[in-house]
Amino acid sequence: MFVPLEGNAEEQILDEEKSCRRIDVLTAGMNVGEMAFLNDSPRLVDVLAVDTVECLISTCAWFIALTLT
């Protein structure tokens, strides 16, 4: 799971015509990849940085360790 700390990014998906379509703009504090993170499913969107982006990357191991404390 990724959480932008600074900057902006777009979530994009391929539509039926194989064209990229923006579905959301991510800003600081939002998250992406949470469903794949929680249930180990494939990611369904691409994320493209609009400008310089700094992200927190949450791994499963980090999350498990957090829940055990």
Residue frames relative to the residue before (quaternion, step in Angstrom):
aa qw qx qy qz dx dy dz
M 1.0000 0.0000 0.0000 0.0000 0.00 0.00 0.00
F 0.1895 -0.7855 0.5844 0.0745 3.55 -1.03 0.86
V 0.0810 -0.7729 0.6287 0.0285 3.56 -1.03 0.86
P 0.3216 -0.7468 0.5435 0.2082 3.61 -0.47 1.11
L 0.2424 -0.7628 0.5848 0.1318 3.55 -0.95 0.94
E 0.7726 0.0222 0.0077 0.6345 3.54 1.21 -0.69
G 0.7546 0.3982 -0.2845 0.4371 3.55 -1.18 0.53
N 0.3889 -0.7049 0.5538 0.2125 3.51 -1.40 0.00
A 0.0249 -0.7797 0.6256 0.0014 3.54 -1.16 0.68
E 0.3365 -0.7303 0.5592 0.2021 3.55 -1.21 0.55
E 0.2934 -0.6803 0.6382 0.2094 3.53 -1.16 0.71
Q 0.0226 -0.8045 0.5930 -0.0233 3.56 -0.81 1.03
I 0.0992 -0.7708 0.6273 0.0508 3.53 -1.21 0.61
L 0.4447 -0.6562 0.5306 0.3003 3.57 -1.17 0.55
D 0.2944 -0.7552 0.5564 0.1830 3.57 -0.83 0.95
E 0.7715 -0.3706 0.2490 0.4533 3.58 -1.30 -0.06
E 0.6989 0.4442 -0.2594 0.4969 3.59 1.15 -0.62
K 0.4877 -0.6870 0.3972 0.3639 3.58 1.34 0.22
S 0.4595 0.6374 -0.4702 0.4018 3.57 1.12 0.74
C 0.4743 -0.6544 0.5037 0.3051 3.57 -1.07 0.72
R 0.0523 -0.7845 0.6179 -0.0057 3.53 -0.95 0.96
R 0.3796 -0.7151 0.5387 0.2333 3.58 -0.81 1.02
I 0.1366 -0.8048 0.5731 0.0721 3.56 -0.89 0.94
D 0.8002 -0.0337 0.0169 0.5986 3.59 1.20 -0.34
V 0.2622 -0.6998 0.6319 0.2055 3.53 -1.34 0.31
L 0.2489 -0.7792 0.5633 0.1168 3.54 -0.73 1.12
T 0.0650 -0.7703 0.6341 0.0177 3.54 -1.00 0.92
A 0.7641 -0.3744 0.2543 0.4597 3.57 -1.30 0.14
G 0.8027 0.2943 -0.2370 0.4614 3.55 -0.95 0.97
M 0.5932 0.5368 -0.3812 0.4633 3.60 1.21 -0.28
N 0.2507 -0.7724 0.5543 0.1825 3.60 -1.20 0.10
V 0.1111 -0.7607 0.6363 0.0637 3.50 -1.33 0.43
G 0.7630 0.3582 -0.2758 0.4621 3.54 -1.10 0.73
E 0.3861 0.7633 -0.4591 0.2398 3.58 1.26 0.16
M 0.6523 0.5074 -0.3414 0.4478 3.62 0.95 -0.70
A 0.6467 0.4947 -0.3171 0.4862 3.58 0.96 -0.81
F 0.6299 0.5435 -0.3145 0.4571 3.56 1.08 -0.77
L 0.7390 0.4494 -0.2350 0.4435 3.57 0.84 -1.00
N 0.8323 0.1742 -0.0836 0.5195 3.61 0.91 -0.79
D 0.4780 -0.7156 0.4082 0.3047 3.58 1.27 0.46
S 0.3644 0.7187 -0.5031 0.3123 3.59 1.03 0.82
P 0.6187 -0.5330 0.3998 0.4164 3.61 -1.20 0.30
R 0.4971 -0.6246 0.5039 0.3299 3.54 -1.16 0.58
L 0.2979 -0.8002 0.5052 0.1249 3.56 -0.95 0.90
V 0.7565 0.3096 -0.1848 0.5456 3.60 1.21 -0.30
D 0.3562 -0.6605 0.6060 0.2641 3.51 -1.37 0.28
V 0.2030 -0.7613 0.6031 0.1244 3.56 -1.14 0.61
L 0.0915 -0.7989 0.5943 -0.0103 3.53 -0.80 1.12
A 0.4019 -0.7106 0.5225 0.2461 3.58 -0.77 1.04
V 0.3249 -0.7337 0.5685 0.1813 3.56 -0.94 0.96
D 0.7606 -0.0108 0.0109 0.6490 3.55 1.17 -0.70
T 0.7466 -0.3404 0.2601 0.5089 3.60 -1.18 -0.27
V 0.0736 -0.8111 0.5799 -0.0181 3.57 -0.73 1.13
E 0.1194 -0.7391 0.6585 0.0770 3.54 -1.08 0.85
C 0.0730 -0.8315 0.5505 -0.0159 3.57 -0.72 1.12
L 0.3488 -0.6317 0.6426 0.2575 3.47 -1.37 0.46
I 0.1575 -0.7784 0.6029 0.0758 3.57 -0.82 1.00
S 0.1570 -0.7928 0.5866 0.0532 3.55 -0.60 1.19
T 0.1687 -0.7790 0.5980 0.0849 3.56 -0.75 1.06
C 0.6491 -0.5055 0.3874 0.4161 3.56 -1.24 0.32
A 0.6396 0.5348 -0.3275 0.4446 3.57 0.95 -0.87
W 0.6468 0.5100 -0.3186 0.4692 3.60 0.96 -0.84
F 0.6666 0.5094 -0.3026 0.4523 3.58 0.91 -0.92
I 0.6474 0.5087 -0.3171 0.4706 3.59 0.94 -0.86
A 0.6536 0.5033 -0.3155 0.4691 3.59 0.92 -0.88
L 0.6334 0.5382 -0.3257 0.4506 3.58 1.02 -0.76
T 0.6960 0.4747 -0.2780 0.4614 3.59 0.95 -0.84
L 0.6526 0.5231 -0.3141 0.4492 3.60 1.19 -0.41
T 0.6236 0.5595 -0.3550 0.4148 3.62 1.17 -0.28
